[in-house]
Amino acid sequence: MAGSAFIPLVPGAVFAADTVTGRFVGNGKEAKLRFAGAYKRDGQSGKDAVVIVLSEKDQAASKNPRSDAEFGELGSAVTISLHSPGGELFEAQLIHPSFPQSPITAIGPVKGSDVKLAGNRVEGRFKTNGTVSMFEGKPYEVKFELDVTVGTDLRPRKV
């Protein structure tokens, strides 16, 4: 065919639509988590792991989305770390401007359900059982509620 161009498609170079729906409320103020990404990271006890980064701001230009999220550079954010391939949640970091100190680690109160790590896709629902209060009576007391459903592709960089 004269004049036609051949453009190869590289598997993994095109990502399926990233989705994040639900609520993240910190001290009564709702955050608008609009962006989702998943990245490889080191897990506990040498296990492979994946971190899901949910954020208010776009993380596409970030060299280290997990770190940028945890330092508040992506607005309010949630990072959820899962063992791979099993999908067990081992760490959740919550970042919100209404928290006196941020991020906070909320391993126990955040639970995962319907978590799937299949191929390069990560999906699941992560939630608390209603509003959770931590550090009661301290100057850094926080109250939060989380109920998000996420679907995102695993990105090539490790964080």
Summary of the structure (lengths in Angstrom):
residues: 159
radius of gyration: 17.1
end to end distance: 44.6
largest distance: 75.9
contacts: 485
relative contact order: 0.24
helix: 6%
strand: 49%
